[in-house]
Amino acid sequence: MPLTQTDLNRIRAEAVELHGPEAIHGALDRMAKEITIAMADTLPVVLCVLTGGIIPTGHLLTRLAFPLESDYLHATRYRGETGGKDVQWVSEPDISLAGRTVLVVDDILDEGNTLADVIRFCAGAGATSIFSAVLIQKRHDRRDPAVQANFVGLEVDDRYVFGFGMDYKGYLRNLNGIFALGKPD
């Protein structure tokens, strides 16, 4: 059953703010400094993982004051739901990754399936060095310890979160904060 405006207003009103705009922008500033130290002399390709990565990537790109190329790929597990299993590839980047340093930017690192798939793709496309950045990392023990982001903005407990790129059933990505459901869905 599709969500109504009333449903979404209730979800938003009951949501718990985990990180506000100041914390997010401070984390993005810190990440940009770390990325600049690691990558400023590499002429990297920055890949946005759609759809969730679009807002964090846009904000991060404006903080990177060195030459780079940007592109996107679309790989998803959730497809508008609150859970998913297999990664579905919708679109690959147009820029060749062969011989390049690549920075993959996504909204969240949860179990790591999407990030692991994207890193395998980049390696298979010939990238010589692959870094990853996520705005949010969940704290839990379900992630394969081998799947780690090089640059992490903020951490959250193991809850369903949305805002600043992350969605609730396709909605609420545009919220200027990171929120958790106030009541179980």
N, C-alpha and C positions, 0 to 999 in steps of 0.2 A: 504494500500500500504506500503510495507516495506521501511524502511529508507535506504538511500544510504550513502556511505562515504561522498559524497558532502553535503548531508543534515546535517549530523552530524558535519562536519567541519564548516558549516555555523552556526549551533546552538551553537557550542563551541565558535566560533569567536564573536558572538553577545551576549554571556552570560555576565552577570554582576556578578563579584565576591562580595559576601556578607561577607564571612569570609575566610581568607587565612590560610595557614598551621600553622603559629605562633599562631593565635587565637584558632584554633582547638586544637592544642597540649597543649596550656595553659589550655583550658577548660577540656581536658582529665586529665591533671595533677591534677587540682582542684577536679574534680569528683572522681578521685582515692583516694585522701586524705579523702574526705567526706565518701566514701564507706568504706574505711579502718576503720575510726572511728566508723561507724555504724555496721560493719559486721566482723571485723577481728577475733573475738573469736567464730564465729558461725558455722564454717565448711560449708559454703554455697554451693549451686549449682548455677552456673551462666549459665543462658539460653540465648543463642543468638537467636533472632528472624530473621530467614532468609527471604529474601535474603539481605535486606538492612542493617541489623544489623551486618553483618559479618566483615566489616572493622572497625566500631567503637568498636565492641566487641574485636577483635584481638588487637587493640591498647590499650584498657582499661585493658585487661587481663595482658599484660606485665607490667602494673603499679601496680598491686595488689600483694604485696609480703607477702601474708598469704595463708595458705592451703585452697584450694577450689576444687570443681569438676566443670567441664564444660560440657555442652551438648547444643543441639540446638532443636528448633522446627521451623516448617515452617507454618506460617499463613500469608495470604496475602489478600489484598483488590484490588490491582491494576492489577495484572497479566499482566504486560508489558504495561499497558495503563497509562494515566495521571489522571484517576479518577476511583473510584469503590465504591461499596456499601457494600455488604455482605462479611464477613470474610470467606475465604476458608481455611480449614485446609488441609495441604499436608502431614505433618509429626509431630508426637508427640515425646517428649524426651524419651530416653531409660532409663535414671536414674530415680529411684523412687524418688518422691518428698515428700512422706509421712514422716511427722515429721521433715522436713528440712526447713531451711531458704533458700529462693530462691531470686536471683537477675535476673530480666528480663532486657535484654539490647536490645534496638532497635535504629534505625537510627533517627526516627522523631516521634514526638507527634503532630498530626494534629487534627482531630476531636475526636480521642481517641477510635474508635471502635475496632481496633486491640488490643490495650493495654488492654481495658476492657475485651475482650474475653480471652486473654492470662491469665490475673489475675484470671478470673473465672475458667479457666482450672486448674491453679496451686492450687487454693483453693479446687477445687473438687478432685484433686489428693492428698490432705492431707498435703500440705505445711502449716507449722505452722506460718511462717512469710514470707511476700512477699514484696519485694522492686522492684522498677523499675528505670531504667536509660535510658535517651535518649540523643543523641548528640544534636539534634535540637528540639526546641519547637516553633510552629507557634503562633504568636499573633493574636487572633481573638476571637469572642464570640460564635462560633458554637460548641465548645467542652462542654460536660456535665461537670459542675464544680466538680463533684465527681471523674472525671478521671484526676488524676494528677500524674506526675512522681516525685519520691523522689529525683532524681538526674538529673539535667538538665545542659547540657553543654553550649549551646548558644541559643539565640532566633533569629527568623527572622520574618519579616512581612509576611502577608498572600499572598505569591506568590508561584508559582511552583518552587521547588528547586531540585538540583541534585548535585552529587559529594560526595565523602567520604562515599560511601555506597548507597546513594540515586540515583535512576536512572531516565533517561529520556527515556521512552519507551524501557526499557531493556538495555540501553547503558549509558555510561559516569559515572558509579558508581566509577570508578577507579580514578577520578580526585582528586587531592590533594588540595581540597578547597570546599567551599559551594557556588554554583552559582544559579542564577535565570535566567530565560529566558529573553533575551534582548528585544525581540519583542513578542507580543502575538502569541501563537501557532495556 
